[in-house]
Amino acid sequence: MRPTRKRDKPEPPASTPRAVRADAQRNIEGLLEAAKAVFATSGVDAPVREIAARAGVGVGTVYRHFPQRSDLVAAVFRREVDACAAAALALASEHEPGEALARWLWRYTNFIATKRGLAAALHSGDAAFDALPAYFQQHLAPALKSLLESAAAAGQVRADVEPNDLLRAVANLCVATGDDGAGHSKRMVGLLLDGLRYGASAATPEAASPPRAGARRR
């Protein structure tokens, strides 16, 4: 029998594929973050090279992961929905119910600002985007419902608000454009939050929302 040559011995599993997958995932995350920023400022028709430059990769990398522009637009939208939904659980674990709800609504307001950059594409009739409204609904409505129920049980907001109505209300309040668009949206959502708290105070006086910092209880 011939002696087994070194090259005939089974080689240990290579670690290269894992490294490639990790690099690819980092590239994808970087591309999605860059696309989100570019879409918000320049719209979804911005040059691919602008997105690639912001992400620090070549144009070929963009097309390798997202062959069609619609693939990238849909991926950005789903990523932002996922992050907004996940924020509800994180905020609920870090803050009391009324504060968690308020912080999430501000987070959602920021999401709507990003979505505005995607609006033209999402309502273009392109079949690639047909599933996105349902994705939005299935992820954000349950997240908000949990926060609303906890805050209502704590007597910090009124208990007769439907999650879908509140999602739609905030979105409608964020349609302002121009130099003061963002400021206007924040002021309007602040008034909406005050209305939620007022209803709770009227129904259960002893469960009114906590005083603001520096205020005294009577």
WOKA-V156247 format. One record per residue. N is the residue number from 1. RES is the residue in three letters. PHI is phi as a letter, one per 30 degrees, with the letter a starting at -180 (* if undefined). NEAR is the number of other C-alpha atoms within 12 Angstrom. D_CENTER is the distance of its C-alpha to the mean C-alpha in whole Angstrom. Layout:
n=N res=RES phi=PHI near=NEAR d_center=D_CENTER
n=N res=RES phi=PHI near=NEAR d_center=D_CENTER
This chain:
n=1 res=MET phi=* near=4 d_center=65
n=2 res=ARG phi=d near=5 d_center=63
n=3 res=PRO phi=d near=8 d_center=62
n=4 res=THR phi=d near=9 d_center=58
n=5 res=ARG phi=d near=9 d_center=57
n=6 res=LYS phi=e near=8 d_center=54
n=7 res=ARG phi=d near=8 d_center=52
n=8 res=ASP phi=d near=9 d_center=52
n=9 res=LYS phi=d near=9 d_center=51
n=10 res=PRO phi=d near=10 d_center=47
n=11 res=GLU phi=c near=9 d_center=45
n=12 res=PRO phi=d near=7 d_center=42
n=13 res=PRO phi=e near=8 d_center=38
n=14 res=ALA phi=d near=10 d_center=37
n=15 res=SER phi=c near=11 d_center=34
n=16 res=THR phi=d near=11 d_center=33
n=17 res=PRO phi=e near=11 d_center=31
n=18 res=ARG phi=d near=12 d_center=28
n=19 res=ALA phi=d near=12 d_center=28
n=20 res=VAL phi=d near=13 d_center=27
n=21 res=ARG phi=d near=13 d_center=24
n=22 res=ALA phi=d near=14 d_center=23
n=23 res=ASP phi=d near=16 d_center=24
n=24 res=ALA phi=d near=19 d_center=22
n=25 res=GLN phi=d near=16 d_center=19
n=26 res=ARG phi=d near=19 d_center=19
n=27 res=ASN phi=d near=30 d_center=19
n=28 res=ILE phi=d near=29 d_center=17
n=29 res=GLU phi=d near=24 d_center=14
n=30 res=GLY phi=d near=26 d_center=16
n=31 res=LEU phi=d near=39 d_center=16
n=32 res=LEU phi=d near=32 d_center=12
n=33 res=GLU phi=d near=28 d_center=11
n=34 res=ALA phi=d near=31 d_center=15
n=35 res=ALA phi=d near=46 d_center=14
n=36 res=LYS phi=e near=36 d_center=11
n=37 res=ALA phi=d near=30 d_center=13
n=38 res=VAL phi=d near=31 d_center=16
n=39 res=PHE phi=d near=35 d_center=14
n=40 res=ALA phi=d near=28 d_center=13
n=41 res=THR phi=c near=20 d_center=17
n=42 res=SER phi=c near=20 d_center=19
n=43 res=GLY phi=i near=26 d_center=18
n=44 res=VAL phi=d near=34 d_center=17
n=45 res=ASP phi=c near=23 d_center=21
n=46 res=ALA phi=d near=22 d_center=21
n=47 res=PRO phi=e near=18 d_center=23
n=48 res=VAL phi=d near=31 d_center=22
n=49 res=ARG phi=d near=22 d_center=24
n=50 res=GLU phi=d near=26 d_center=22
n=51 res=ILE phi=d near=38 d_center=19
n=52 res=ALA phi=d near=31 d_center=22
n=53 res=ALA phi=d near=20 d_center=23
n=54 res=ARG phi=d near=24 d_center=20
n=55 res=ALA phi=d near=26 d_center=19
n=56 res=GLY phi=i near=22 d_center=23
n=57 res=VAL phi=b near=26 d_center=24
n=58 res=GLY phi=d near=20 d_center=26
n=59 res=VAL phi=d near=22 d_center=26
n=60 res=GLY phi=d near=18 d_center=27
n=61 res=THR phi=d near=25 d_center=24
n=62 res=VAL phi=d near=33 d_center=22
n=63 res=TYR phi=d near=22 d_center=24
n=64 res=ARG phi=d near=19 d_center=25
n=65 res=HIS phi=d near=26 d_center=21
n=66 res=PHE phi=b near=24 d_center=20
n=67 res=PRO phi=e near=16 d_center=23
n=68 res=GLN phi=c near=15 d_center=22
n=69 res=ARG phi=e near=28 d_center=20
n=70 res=SER phi=d near=28 d_center=18
n=71 res=ASP phi=d near=26 d_center=17
n=72 res=LEU phi=d near=36 d_center=15
n=73 res=VAL phi=d near=42 d_center=14
n=74 res=ALA phi=d near=34 d_center=13
n=75 res=ALA phi=d near=31 d_center=12
n=76 res=VAL phi=d near=38 d_center=9
n=77 res=PHE phi=d near=38 d_center=8
n=78 res=ARG phi=d near=32 d_center=8
n=79 res=ARG phi=d near=28 d_center=6
n=80 res=GLU phi=d near=35 d_center=3
n=81 res=VAL phi=d near=32 d_center=4
n=82 res=ASP phi=e near=25 d_center=6
n=83 res=ALA phi=d near=24 d_center=4
n=84 res=CYS phi=d near=33 d_center=3
n=85 res=ALA phi=d near=32 d_center=7
n=86 res=ALA phi=d near=24 d_center=8
n=87 res=ALA phi=d near=31 d_center=8
n=88 res=ALA phi=d near=36 d_center=10
n=89 res=LEU phi=d near=26 d_center=13
n=90 res=ALA phi=d near=21 d_center=13
n=91 res=LEU phi=d near=28 d_center=14
n=92 res=ALA phi=d near=27 d_center=16
n=93 res=SER phi=d near=16 d_center=18
n=94 res=GLU phi=c near=16 d_center=18
n=95 res=HIS phi=b near=20 d_center=19
n=96 res=GLU phi=d near=24 d_center=21
n=97 res=PRO phi=e near=33 d_center=20
n=98 res=GLY phi=d near=36 d_center=20
n=99 res=GLU phi=d near=30 d_center=19
n=100 res=ALA phi=d near=33 d_center=16
n=101 res=LEU phi=d near=39 d_center=15
n=102 res=ALA phi=d near=36 d_center=16
n=103 res=ARG phi=d near=29 d_center=13
n=104 res=TRP phi=d near=38 d_center=10
n=105 res=LEU phi=d near=42 d_center=11
n=106 res=TRP phi=d near=31 d_center=11
n=107 res=ARG phi=d near=30 d_center=8
n=108 res=TYR phi=d near=39 d_center=7
n=109 res=THR phi=e near=36 d_center=10
n=110 res=ASN phi=d near=28 d_center=8
n=111 res=PHE phi=d near=35 d_center=5
n=112 res=ILE phi=d near=33 d_center=9
n=113 res=ALA phi=d near=34 d_center=10
n=114 res=THR phi=d near=35 d_center=9
n=115 res=LYS phi=d near=39 d_center=9
n=116 res=ARG phi=e near=31 d_center=13
n=117 res=GLY phi=d near=30 d_center=13
n=118 res=LEU phi=c near=37 d_center=13
n=119 res=ALA phi=e near=26 d_center=15
n=120 res=ALA phi=e near=19 d_center=18
n=121 res=ALA phi=d near=28 d_center=17
n=122 res=LEU phi=d near=29 d_center=16
n=123 res=HIS phi=c near=18 d_center=19
n=124 res=SER phi=d near=14 d_center=21
n=125 res=GLY phi=i near=14 d_center=23
n=126 res=ASP phi=d near=17 d_center=22
n=127 res=ALA phi=d near=14 d_center=22
n=128 res=ALA phi=d near=20 d_center=20
n=129 res=PHE phi=c near=28 d_center=17
n=130 res=ASP phi=e near=17 d_center=19
n=131 res=ALA phi=d near=19 d_center=17
n=132 res=LEU phi=d near=32 d_center=13
n=133 res=PRO phi=e near=21 d_center=14
n=134 res=ALA phi=d near=14 d_center=15
n=135 res=TYR phi=d near=22 d_center=12
n=136 res=PHE phi=e near=33 d_center=10
n=137 res=GLN phi=d near=23 d_center=13
n=138 res=GLN phi=d near=20 d_center=13
n=139 res=HIS phi=c near=28 d_center=10
n=140 res=LEU phi=d near=35 d_center=9
n=141 res=ALA phi=d near=28 d_center=13
n=142 res=PRO phi=d near=23 d_center=14
n=143 res=ALA phi=d near=34 d_center=12
n=144 res=LEU phi=d near=40 d_center=13
n=145 res=LYS phi=e near=31 d_center=16
n=146 res=SER phi=d near=28 d_center=17
n=147 res=LEU phi=d near=41 d_center=16
n=148 res=LEU phi=d near=41 d_center=18
n=149 res=GLU phi=d near=26 d_center=21
n=150 res=SER phi=d near=28 d_center=21
n=151 res=ALA phi=d near=33 d_center=21
n=152 res=ALA phi=d near=34 d_center=24
n=153 res=ALA phi=d near=21 d_center=26
n=154 res=ALA phi=d near=27 d_center=26
n=155 res=GLY phi=i near=30 d_center=28
n=156 res=GLN phi=c near=38 d_center=25
n=157 res=VAL phi=b near=38 d_center=24
n=158 res=ARG phi=d near=32 d_center=25
n=159 res=ALA phi=c near=27 d_center=25
n=160 res=ASP phi=c near=20 d_center=25
n=161 res=VAL phi=c near=26 d_center=22
n=162 res=GLU phi=d near=21 d_center=20
n=163 res=PRO phi=e near=26 d_center=16
n=164 res=ASN phi=d near=21 d_center=16
n=165 res=ASP phi=d near=18 d_center=18
n=166 res=LEU phi=d near=29 d_center=16
n=167 res=LEU phi=e near=33 d_center=13
n=168 res=ARG phi=d near=24 d_center=16
n=169 res=ALA phi=d near=24 d_center=17
n=170 res=VAL phi=d near=34 d_center=14
n=171 res=ALA phi=d near=29 d_center=13
n=172 res=ASN phi=d near=21 d_center=17
n=173 res=LEU phi=d near=28 d_center=18
n=174 res=CYS phi=c near=34 d_center=15
n=175 res=VAL phi=d near=27 d_center=18
n=176 res=ALA phi=d near=21 d_center=20
n=177 res=THR phi=b near=16 d_center=21
n=178 res=GLY phi=j near=11 d_center=23
n=179 res=ASP phi=d near=9 d_center=23
n=180 res=ASP phi=c near=13 d_center=22
n=181 res=GLY phi=e near=19 d_center=19
n=182 res=ALA phi=d near=24 d_center=17
n=183 res=GLY phi=d near=20 d_center=20
n=184 res=HIS phi=d near=21 d_center=21
n=185 res=SER phi=d near=30 d_center=17
n=186 res=LYS phi=d near=29 d_center=17
n=187 res=ARG phi=d near=20 d_center=21
n=188 res=MET phi=d near=25 d_center=20
n=189 res=VAL phi=d near=33 d_center=17
n=190 res=GLY phi=d near=22 d_center=20
n=191 res=LEU phi=d near=18 d_center=22
n=192 res=LEU phi=d near=29 d_center=20
n=193 res=LEU phi=d near=33 d_center=20
n=194 res=ASP phi=d near=21 d_center=24
n=195 res=GLY phi=d near=22 d_center=24
n=196 res=LEU phi=d near=32 d_center=23
n=197 res=ARG phi=d near=36 d_center=25
n=198 res=TYR phi=d near=23 d_center=28
n=199 res=GLY phi=d near=24 d_center=28
n=200 res=ALA phi=d near=30 d_center=28
n=201 res=SER phi=d near=23 d_center=31
n=202 res=ALA phi=d near=19 d_center=33
n=203 res=ALA phi=d near=20 d_center=33
n=204 res=THR phi=b near=20 d_center=33
n=205 res=PRO phi=e near=17 d_center=35
n=206 res=GLU phi=d near=15 d_center=35
n=207 res=ALA phi=c near=23 d_center=31
n=208 res=ALA phi=d near=27 d_center=30
n=209 res=SER phi=d near=32 d_center=27
n=210 res=PRO phi=d near=24 d_center=28
n=211 res=PRO phi=d near=15 d_center=30
n=212 res=ARG phi=d near=10 d_center=28
n=213 res=ALA phi=e near=7 d_center=29
n=214 res=GLY phi=j near=7 d_center=33
n=215 res=ALA phi=d near=8 d_center=33
n=216 res=ARG phi=c near=8 d_center=36
n=217 res=ARG phi=d near=11 d_center=36
n=218 res=ARG phi=c near=6 d_center=40
